[in-house]
Amino acid sequence: MTPRTLRKFQLLGDTISEAHSDLALFAILRRPEAFGAWDVIVGIPWTPKKMKGLIGYVSDLLFDRLSKAEMMTMSRIVLLQPDEETVDRLVTRATPWKNGIERLDRDFLIDDMLILEGYIFINRVPSETY
């Protein structure tokens, strides 16, 4: 992931946060099953009725802001409830990195998935939950 693409994701997180003040987590993760592609993780309260609209909103932003080559490195968009245990596990594996971005530990298991690499751009998960 290039510094320029990381910056684009940071700005995407800011845009989503401005539109959805309840955004608790915005991150990207790379798993071996995705063959080098990245999962976009959005931690936000959602209901089944709201899910399609949120995924469409994030997808539209990705298409608007990323180049075709960058889009080809995306695997999927994952919505998580901010109070899910998976979110807690992610944020506890993050450390401050550069320019307000947090970097996840490399090569760790979460919910039986190996995470090769990851970055957190928005982390508003209350620290008392992890």
Sequence and secondary structure as in RCSB ss.txt:
>XXXX:A:sequence
MTPRTLRKFQLLGDTISEAHSDLALFAILRRPEAFGAWDVIVGIPWTPKKMKGLIGYVSDLLFDRLSKAEMMTMS
RIVLLQPDEETVDRLVTRATPWKNGIERLDRDFLIDDMLILEGYIFINRVPSETY
>XXXX:A:secstr
  HHHHHHHHHHHHHHHHH TT  EEEEEE GGGTT EEEEEE    HHHHHHHHHHHHHHHHHHS HHHHTTEE
EEEEE TTSHHHHHHHHTEEE STT EEE SSEEETTEEE EEEEEEE   GGG 
